[in-house]
Amino acid sequence: MAFDDKVDNKAEEVGGKVKEGVGKATDDEQLEAEGKADQTSANVKQAGEKIKDIFKS
């Protein structure tokens, strides 16, 4: 289950980068902000997974 979560989080981060890039390319500030928010959310989730891994060891 944890591996699936890590993959989902990475996919969310990559999707956020794509959204941010498209937002910049099209001058869509809202889409760019959504992309940044997606990346931040994914990074927070990834940090949580790392903490879980530390306590499992």
N, C-alpha and C positions, 0 to 999 in steps of 0.2 A: 504494500500500500504506500509506503513512504516513497518508493521509487516513482510510482505513478504521480504522486503529488509533486515531486521534483520536476518531472517532465512537464506536467501541466503548468507549473510556475514558470519554467523556462519558455514555454510556448507563449504564455501571457506576456512575458518580458519582450520577446521577439515581436509579437503582435503590436505591442506598444511602440516599439521602435519604428515599425512600419507606419503606424498611424501618425506618429510624430513627423516622420519624413514626408509623408503625403501631405500633411497639414502645412509643413514648411513650403513644399513645392507649389501648393495651390493657394498659399496665403490664407489658409483657414485656421485662424488662431484657436478656435474651439476644438477642432480635431487634433491640433498639435498639443493642446493642453490635456485632452483625453489620453493621448499617447503617453505623455509624461506621467499622468496619474496611473495608467496601467503598469508602467515600468516600476513606479514606486511601490505599488501594491504587490507586484511580483517579487520585488526585492525584499520587502518585509516578510512575505511568506517564506522566501528562501532562507532568510535569517532564522525564522522559527524552526524550519526543518533542520538547520545546522545545529541549533541548540538542542533539539530532540536527539540528534545523532550523538552529541557530546555526552548526554546523560545515559544513552544506551550503552556506551562503551565501558 
